[in-house]
Amino acid sequence: ASVQGPSIYPLTSCCKTATRTTSVTVGCLVTGYFPEPVTVTWDTGSLKSSILTFPAVQHPSSSLYMVTSQVTVPGKLLEEKLTCSVAHAAANGSRSIAGEAGCTGTAPPVPTPRHPGAYLSPPTPLELYVHKSPKITCLVVDLASSENVSLTWSRANKDSEAPLLPDPPSVRVQRMYNGTYTATSTLPVSASDWIEGETYYCNVTHPDLPKPILRSISKGQGEPPPGPESGSDLALTCLIQNFFPADISVRWLRNGALVPADRFATTRPRHAGSSVHSFFIYSRLVVSQADWEQSEFACQVIHEALPGPRTLQKSESKDPGK
């Protein structure tokens, strides 16, 4: 980034906190400058010990810096103007903060209370069939506080409806960036019990909940779909990769005519890798054996980086020479 001077913005307290008998904190936001450093000073006389300037933060895309400085003063001092002065290699500046300016606004609205939710996740195939140590996780989100949260486990099988599990696992509570809390409990289970279809329950209690939340989970029932050798359907798969940006459309054609969108499925764009700034997706179309033998199918891609009409088409049939 080239040398650039800072922009300065005053940060004031709301009127309910700005009183003559209490201390009030005001601040200055200094942003959009390069390079470091800047010097921030306040005209508070003997009150310099109440000044706090935070470390500068650099924006990852623009490389410009931002810093915040605050000062705490007696409320009566806000009746006079406070000046935040900024010195930088490219430009100097200052902003005044008056007590009246801090009392013209209203307090921020009270955010809408969140409703806690609980979710269960099953063992992964890797845990179940390779590591032989399957686990079930109970996740509770949007808790207003971390106190008195309880996650207890129980199970049901043919011999007993819901006996309590001995030695309940510990609960991990974590504060999130939005100020709420999440609680997590992970329960080791028997691979044979899970495969045989036992049901496990997670019971959540917390002072914020009007009543406990009970969630259950078990292995999905049913038989896997027949393989290609046992049926008359075939799956055509189209891989689209190395494109940027992520916005892309995929269509299928049969003998030049569009296939209805509900006949095929397309994944969401995924990053090709942490160090690669491109995306890839898959699209899958199921056709009958008879249709495959008699028709030509094409996967059509629409993306802004393609030349001409922004489309790319690849065709496939059982007999490429027809």
Secondary structure as the mmCIF struct_conf table of DSSP 4:
data_model
#
loop_
_struct_conf.conf_type_id
_struct_conf.id
_struct_conf.beg_label_comp_id
_struct_conf.beg_label_asym_id
_struct_conf.beg_label_seq_id
_struct_conf.end_label_comp_id
_struct_conf.end_label_asym_id
_struct_conf.end_label_seq_id
STRN STRN1 GLN A 4 GLN A 4
HELX_LH_PP_P HELX_LH_PP_P1 GLY A 5 PRO A 6
STRN STRN2 SER A 7 LEU A 11
TURN_TY1_P TURN_TY1_P1 CYS A 15 THR A 17
TURN_TY1_P TURN_TY1_P2 ARG A 20 THR A 21
BEND BEND1 THR A 22 THR A 22
STRN STRN3 SER A 23 TYR A 33
STRN STRN4 PHE A 34 PHE A 34
BEND BEND2 PRO A 35 GLU A 36
STRN STRN5 THR A 39 TRP A 42
HELX_RH_3T_P HELX_RH_3T_P1 GLY A 45 SER A 50
STRN STRN6 ILE A 51 THR A 53
HELX_LH_PP_P HELX_LH_PP_P2 PHE A 54 ALA A 56
STRN STRN7 VAL A 57 GLN A 58
TURN_TY1_P TURN_TY1_P3 PRO A 60 SER A 62
STRN STRN8 TYR A 65 PRO A 74
HELX_RH_3T_P HELX_RH_3T_P2 GLY A 75 GLU A 79
BEND BEND3 GLU A 80 GLU A 80
HELX_LH_PP_P HELX_LH_PP_P3 LYS A 81 LYS A 81
STRN STRN9 LEU A 82 ALA A 87
BEND BEND4 ALA A 89 ALA A 90
STRN STRN10 GLY A 93 ILE A 97
TURN_TY1_P TURN_TY1_P4 GLY A 99 GLY A 99
HELX_RH_3T_P HELX_RH_3T_P3 GLU A 100 CYS A 103
BEND BEND5 THR A 104 GLY A 105
HELX_LH_PP_P HELX_LH_PP_P4 ALA A 107 ARG A 114
STRN STRN11 GLY A 117 SER A 121
HELX_LH_PP_P HELX_LH_PP_P5 PRO A 122 THR A 124
HELX_RH_AL_P HELX_RH_AL_P1 PRO A 125 PRO A 125
HELX_RH_PI_P HELX_RH_PI_P1 LEU A 126 VAL A 130
BEND BEND6 HIS A 131 LYS A 132
STRN STRN12 LYS A 135 LEU A 143
BEND BEND7 ALA A 144 ALA A 144
BEND BEND8 SER A 146 SER A 146
TURN_TY1_P TURN_TY1_P5 GLU A 147 ASN A 148
STRN STRN13 SER A 150 ALA A 156
BEND BEND9 LYS A 158 ASP A 159
BEND BEND10 GLU A 161 GLU A 161
HELX_LH_PP_P HELX_LH_PP_P6 PRO A 163 PRO A 163
STRN STRN14 LEU A 164 LEU A 164
HELX_LH_PP_P HELX_LH_PP_P7 LEU A 165 LEU A 165
BEND BEND11 PRO A 166 ASP A 167
HELX_LH_PP_P HELX_LH_PP_P8 PRO A 168 SER A 170
STRN STRN15 ARG A 172 ARG A 175
TURN_TY1_P TURN_TY1_P6 TYR A 177 ASN A 178
BEND BEND12 GLY A 179 GLY A 179
STRN STRN16 TYR A 181 PRO A 188
HELX_RH_AL_P HELX_RH_AL_P2 ALA A 191 ILE A 195
TURN_TY1_P TURN_TY1_P7 GLU A 196 GLY A 197
STRN STRN17 THR A 199 THR A 205
TURN_TY1_P TURN_TY1_P8 PRO A 207 ASP A 208
BEND BEND13 PRO A 210 LYS A 211
STRN STRN18 ILE A 213 ILE A 217
HELX_LH_PP_P HELX_LH_PP_P9 LYS A 219 GLN A 221
BEND BEND14 GLY A 222 GLY A 222
HELX_LH_PP_P HELX_LH_PP_P10 GLU A 223 GLY A 227
HELX_RH_3T_P HELX_RH_3T_P4 PRO A 228 SER A 230
BEND BEND15 GLY A 231 SER A 232
STRN STRN19 ASP A 233 PHE A 243
BEND BEND16 PHE A 244 ALA A 246
STRN STRN20 SER A 249 ARG A 254
TURN_TY1_P TURN_TY1_P9 ASN A 255 GLY A 256
STRN STRN21 ALA A 257 LEU A 258
HELX_LH_PP_P HELX_LH_PP_P11 VAL A 259 PRO A 260
HELX_RH_3T_P HELX_RH_3T_P5 ALA A 261 ARG A 263
STRN STRN22 PHE A 264 THR A 266
HELX_LH_PP_P HELX_LH_PP_P12 THR A 267 PRO A 269
STRN STRN23 ARG A 270 GLY A 273
TURN_TY1_P TURN_TY1_P10 SER A 274 SER A 275
STRN STRN24 VAL A 276 SER A 288
HELX_RH_AL_P HELX_RH_AL_P3 GLN A 289 GLN A 294
STRN STRN25 GLU A 296 ILE A 302
TURN_TY1_P TURN_TY1_P11 GLU A 304 ALA A 305
BEND BEND17 LEU A 306 PRO A 307
TURN_TY1_P TURN_TY1_P12 GLY A 308 ARG A 310
STRN STRN26 THR A 311 SER A 317
BEND BEND18 LYS A 318 ASP A 319
TURN_TY1_P TURN_TY1_P13 PRO A 320 GLY A 321
#
